[in-house]
Amino acid sequence: MTAIKHALQRDIFTPNDERLLGIVNVCKAGKKKKNCFLCATVTTERPVQVKVVKVKKSDKGDFYKRQQTWELRDLTEVDAKDASKENPEFDLHFDKVYRWLASSTAEKNSFISCIWKLNQRYLRKKVEFVNVSSQLLEESVPSGESQSVAGGDEDALDEYQELSTREEQDIESMMEMCEYAISNAEAFAEQLSKELQVLDGANIQSIMASEKQVNILMQLLDEALAEVDTIEGKLSSYEEMLQSVKEQMDQISQSNRLIQISNTNNGKLLDEIQFLVNYMDLSKGHIRALQEGDLTSPKGIEACINASEALLQCMNVALRPGHEKLMAVKQQQLLFAELRDTFARRLTNHLNNVFVHQGHDQSSTLSQHTADLTLPKHNPLHRDLLRYAKLMEWLKNTHREKYEGLSRTYVDYMSRLYEREIKDFFEVAKIKMAGTTKEAKGKFGEIHRPACCFAF
């Protein structure tokens, strides 16, 4: 097996910069025996790649060839079939299950042990080893030790390692110095042993001679260690100071965020307050006009009209979500409602008195128009009422019931006035008709009815 291993290393793996670490002679379980070799290899270049290679002898039988390759990182399970009894069968679970029959149980166990060590060293991957004896599975070496040893596991795994060019040249030059090295190997070995002893003695003497330098070196190392401890102490204090600065910076950052949030909230609150002040604030002059404004003078009526329109605008403002829950908004709305009711009551009482007064007006009677026999005109009354047109419109929009009540009062009293005037008109006409001559009757018969009657 050693000769095959060396041949495979030389012919197949060395050209591909790979090293052969484990080999087993196998054939597929349950089929006609066609022997091949499963080889565990690693690449010589970094990063190291671990592979399982299936190698088969060519049909002519004079050389070996690579048939199939699997990455060890794709291996999920190794099944040795039986841990207590000798059984050459085993399974490898890659993308599918590959069942193998080794030429011997010892080769199988050696190959499985090699796979386990490679997995522990290079991959640290959790591969399930089923039905494998615990003696084959060694404890994995810690990562720090494996790195400091610099290939110690590979030496344990690898039985074969090629000599470097420098080593070959040194051996050749040493054998040339001893002509009998080839003919008398025992004498050559004895000569090498003597030279090695001489070198060991020289090394011991050199060490003893350099004891003083060693002591000085140890003293320097102790001082260096003390200096390292001092530096570590300073670094620790610096780290604490930096941690304190970091905490303070975090607090400042948090405070800045809170201040920014507070400023944003204050800006939004100011916008809301400005909105409420601009659209829900009624001036003192308007409030006074609504409460005490003169409804008889043109100036007072104009002030009441302006105040009522401003009040209606404040009451109809579209509030933003949440405004109706504010106590100030509720109080302002109550004030507006109170002012609306107060002014509506004042306006209703005043117009009611105006309608009553106009209904009982005796300043323009039919006796003043007996010569023309026409109905009296009420243009002065209409002009007086036109001044209240906008206030009546406001009352119609805010207090429909009071508006309709005033309308009924106006119709009632004006109807009485017109009925009285029409009655007086016909009484005067009857008296005149009874006291005139026939010519007067004829002349009177040609008189048309007054236009004011049609206008009424």
RAVENQUI-V845422 format. One record per backbone hydrogen bond with DSSP energy under -1.0 kcal/mol. CO is the residue of the C=O (numbers start at 1). NH is the residue of the N-H. E is the energy in kcal/mol with one decimal. If there is no record, write none. Layout:
# RAVENQUI-V845422
co=CO nh=NH e=E
co=CO nh=NH e=E
This chain:
# RAVENQUI-V845422
co=1 nh=5 e=-2.5
co=2 nh=6 e=-2.5
co=3 nh=7 e=-2.3
co=4 nh=8 e=-2.8
co=5 nh=9 e=-2.4
co=6 nh=10 e=-2.3
co=7 nh=11 e=-2.8
co=8 nh=12 e=-2.3
co=8 nh=13 e=-1.7
co=9 nh=14 e=-2.7
co=13 nh=18 e=-2.3
co=14 nh=17 e=-1.8
co=17 nh=44 e=-2.4
co=19 nh=42 e=-1.8
co=22 nh=40 e=-2.8
co=24 nh=38 e=-2.4
co=25 nh=103 e=-2.2
co=26 nh=36 e=-2.7
co=27 nh=101 e=-2.5
co=28 nh=31 e=-1.4
co=36 nh=26 e=-2.6
co=37 nh=55 e=-3.2
co=38 nh=24 e=-1.5
co=39 nh=53 e=-3.0
co=40 nh=21 e=-3.1
co=40 nh=22 e=-1.4
co=41 nh=51 e=-2.3
co=42 nh=19 e=-3.0
co=49 nh=43 e=-1.3
co=50 nh=72 e=-2.4
co=51 nh=41 e=-2.4
co=52 nh=70 e=-2.5
co=53 nh=39 e=-3.0
co=54 nh=67 e=-3.1
co=54 nh=68 e=-1.4
co=55 nh=37 e=-3.1
co=56 nh=65 e=-2.5
co=63 nh=58 e=-2.9
co=65 nh=56 e=-2.6
co=68 nh=54 e=-3.5
co=70 nh=52 e=-2.9
co=71 nh=74 e=-1.5
co=72 nh=75 e=-1.5
co=76 nh=128 e=-2.1
co=77 nh=93 e=-2.6
co=78 nh=130 e=-3.2
co=79 nh=91 e=-2.7
co=80 nh=82 e=-2.4
co=88 nh=102 e=-2.4
co=90 nh=100 e=-2.8
co=91 nh=79 e=-2.2
co=92 nh=98 e=-2.6
co=93 nh=76 e=-2.7
co=96 nh=94 e=-2.3
co=98 nh=92 e=-2.3
co=99 nh=29 e=-1.3
co=100 nh=90 e=-2.0
co=101 nh=27 e=-1.4
co=104 nh=108 e=-1.8
co=105 nh=109 e=-2.8
co=106 nh=110 e=-2.5
co=107 nh=111 e=-2.3
co=108 nh=112 e=-2.6
co=109 nh=113 e=-2.4
co=110 nh=114 e=-1.9
co=111 nh=115 e=-2.4
co=112 nh=116 e=-2.3
co=113 nh=117 e=-2.3
co=114 nh=118 e=-2.5
co=115 nh=119 e=-2.2
co=116 nh=120 e=-2.2
co=117 nh=121 e=-2.4
co=118 nh=122 e=-2.5
co=119 nh=124 e=-3.1
co=125 nh=127 e=-1.3
co=128 nh=78 e=-3.4
co=130 nh=80 e=-2.9
co=133 nh=136 e=-1.3
co=142 nh=146 e=-2.6
co=143 nh=147 e=-1.8
co=144 nh=148 e=-1.9
co=145 nh=149 e=-2.6
co=151 nh=155 e=-1.6
co=152 nh=156 e=-1.4
co=153 nh=157 e=-2.3
co=154 nh=158 e=-2.9
co=164 nh=168 e=-2.3
co=165 nh=169 e=-2.2
co=166 nh=170 e=-2.2
co=167 nh=171 e=-2.4
co=168 nh=172 e=-2.3
co=169 nh=173 e=-2.4
co=170 nh=174 e=-2.1
co=171 nh=175 e=-2.3
co=172 nh=176 e=-1.9
co=173 nh=177 e=-1.3
co=178 nh=181 e=-1.6
co=180 nh=184 e=-3.2
co=184 nh=188 e=-1.8
co=185 nh=189 e=-2.4
co=186 nh=190 e=-2.5
co=187 nh=191 e=-2.4
co=188 nh=192 e=-2.2
co=189 nh=193 e=-2.1
co=190 nh=194 e=-2.4
co=191 nh=195 e=-2.3
co=192 nh=196 e=-2.2
co=193 nh=197 e=-2.2
co=194 nh=198 e=-2.4
co=195 nh=199 e=-2.3
co=196 nh=200 e=-2.5
co=197 nh=201 e=-2.7
co=198 nh=202 e=-2.4
co=199 nh=203 e=-2.4
co=200 nh=204 e=-2.4
co=201 nh=205 e=-2.6
co=202 nh=206 e=-2.4
co=203 nh=207 e=-2.3
co=204 nh=208 e=-2.7
co=205 nh=209 e=-2.7
co=206 nh=210 e=-1.5
co=208 nh=211 e=-1.4
co=210 nh=214 e=-2.2
co=211 nh=215 e=-2.8
co=212 nh=216 e=-2.7
co=213 nh=217 e=-2.7
co=214 nh=218 e=-2.8
co=215 nh=219 e=-2.6
co=216 nh=220 e=-2.7
co=217 nh=221 e=-2.4
co=218 nh=222 e=-2.6
co=219 nh=223 e=-2.7
co=220 nh=224 e=-2.7
co=221 nh=225 e=-2.6
co=222 nh=226 e=-2.6
co=223 nh=227 e=-2.7
co=224 nh=228 e=-2.4
co=225 nh=229 e=-2.5
co=226 nh=230 e=-2.3
co=227 nh=231 e=-2.7
co=228 nh=232 e=-2.7
co=229 nh=233 e=-2.4
co=230 nh=234 e=-2.4
co=231 nh=235 e=-2.9
co=232 nh=236 e=-2.4
co=233 nh=237 e=-2.4
co=234 nh=238 e=-3.0
co=235 nh=239 e=-2.5
co=236 nh=240 e=-2.4
co=237 nh=241 e=-2.5
co=238 nh=242 e=-3.0
co=239 nh=243 e=-2.5
co=240 nh=244 e=-2.4
co=241 nh=245 e=-2.7
co=242 nh=246 e=-2.8
co=243 nh=247 e=-2.5
co=244 nh=248 e=-2.5
co=245 nh=249 e=-2.8
co=246 nh=250 e=-2.6
co=247 nh=251 e=-2.4
co=248 nh=252 e=-2.8
co=249 nh=253 e=-2.9
co=250 nh=254 e=-2.7
co=251 nh=255 e=-2.9
co=252 nh=256 e=-2.9
co=253 nh=257 e=-2.3
co=254 nh=258 e=-2.5
co=255 nh=259 e=-2.9
co=256 nh=260 e=-2.8
co=257 nh=261 e=-2.6
co=258 nh=262 e=-2.8
co=259 nh=263 e=-3.0
co=260 nh=264 e=-2.5
co=261 nh=265 e=-2.7
co=262 nh=266 e=-2.9
co=263 nh=267 e=-2.5
co=264 nh=268 e=-2.4
co=265 nh=269 e=-2.8
co=266 nh=270 e=-2.8
co=267 nh=271 e=-2.2
co=268 nh=272 e=-2.2
co=269 nh=273 e=-2.6
co=270 nh=274 e=-2.9
co=271 nh=275 e=-2.2
co=272 nh=276 e=-2.5
co=273 nh=277 e=-3.1
co=274 nh=278 e=-2.6
co=275 nh=279 e=-2.1
co=276 nh=280 e=-2.2
co=283 nh=287 e=-2.1
co=284 nh=288 e=-2.7
co=285 nh=289 e=-2.3
co=286 nh=290 e=-2.4
co=287 nh=291 e=-1.9
co=288 nh=292 e=-3.4
co=289 nh=293 e=-1.7
co=297 nh=301 e=-2.5
co=298 nh=302 e=-2.3
co=299 nh=303 e=-2.1
co=300 nh=304 e=-2.2
co=301 nh=305 e=-2.4
co=302 nh=306 e=-2.4
co=303 nh=307 e=-2.4
co=304 nh=308 e=-2.6
co=305 nh=309 e=-2.2
co=306 nh=310 e=-2.3
co=307 nh=311 e=-2.4
co=308 nh=312 e=-2.4
co=309 nh=313 e=-2.2
co=310 nh=314 e=-2.1
co=311 nh=315 e=-2.2
co=312 nh=316 e=-1.6
co=320 nh=323 e=-2.1
co=322 nh=325 e=-1.1
co=323 nh=326 e=-1.7
co=326 nh=330 e=-2.2
co=327 nh=331 e=-2.6
co=328 nh=332 e=-2.5
co=329 nh=333 e=-2.6
co=330 nh=334 e=-2.3
co=331 nh=335 e=-2.3
co=332 nh=336 e=-2.5
co=333 nh=337 e=-2.4
co=334 nh=338 e=-2.4
co=335 nh=339 e=-2.8
co=336 nh=340 e=-2.8
co=337 nh=341 e=-2.5
co=338 nh=342 e=-2.7
co=339 nh=343 e=-2.9
co=340 nh=344 e=-2.5
co=341 nh=345 e=-2.2
co=342 nh=346 e=-2.5
co=343 nh=347 e=-3.0
co=344 nh=348 e=-2.4
co=345 nh=349 e=-2.4
co=346 nh=350 e=-2.5
co=347 nh=351 e=-2.7
co=348 nh=352 e=-2.3
co=349 nh=353 e=-2.1
co=350 nh=354 e=-2.3
co=351 nh=355 e=-2.8
co=352 nh=356 e=-2.2
co=353 nh=357 e=-2.7
co=354 nh=358 e=-2.7
co=355 nh=359 e=-2.0
co=356 nh=360 e=-1.3
co=358 nh=361 e=-1.1
co=365 nh=368 e=-1.1
co=366 nh=369 e=-1.5
co=369 nh=373 e=-1.8
co=378 nh=382 e=-2.2
co=379 nh=383 e=-2.5
co=380 nh=384 e=-2.1
co=381 nh=385 e=-1.8
co=382 nh=386 e=-2.0
co=385 nh=388 e=-1.6
co=386 nh=389 e=-1.6
co=388 nh=392 e=-2.5
co=389 nh=393 e=-2.1
co=390 nh=394 e=-2.3
co=391 nh=395 e=-2.6
co=392 nh=396 e=-2.2
co=393 nh=397 e=-1.7
co=394 nh=398 e=-1.7
co=395 nh=399 e=-2.6
co=399 nh=403 e=-2.2
co=400 nh=404 e=-2.5
co=401 nh=405 e=-2.3
co=402 nh=406 e=-2.5
co=403 nh=407 e=-2.3
co=404 nh=408 e=-2.1
co=405 nh=409 e=-2.1
co=406 nh=410 e=-2.9
co=407 nh=411 e=-2.5
co=408 nh=412 e=-2.4
co=409 nh=413 e=-2.6
co=410 nh=414 e=-2.5
co=411 nh=415 e=-2.0
co=412 nh=416 e=-1.8
co=413 nh=417 e=-2.0
co=414 nh=418 e=-2.6
co=415 nh=419 e=-2.6
co=416 nh=420 e=-2.5
co=417 nh=421 e=-2.4
co=418 nh=422 e=-2.6
co=419 nh=423 e=-2.3
co=420 nh=424 e=-2.4
co=421 nh=425 e=-2.2
co=422 nh=426 e=-2.2
co=423 nh=427 e=-1.8
co=424 nh=428 e=-2.5
co=425 nh=429 e=-2.2
co=426 nh=430 e=-2.0
co=427 nh=431 e=-2.1
co=428 nh=432 e=-2.2
co=429 nh=433 e=-2.1
co=430 nh=434 e=-1.8
co=431 nh=435 e=-1.3
co=437 nh=441 e=-2.5
co=438 nh=442 e=-3.3
co=439 nh=443 e=-3.9
co=440 nh=444 e=-2.9
co=441 nh=445 e=-2.1
co=442 nh=446 e=-1.3
co=444 nh=447 e=-1.0
co=451 nh=455 e=-2.4
co=452 nh=456 e=-2.5
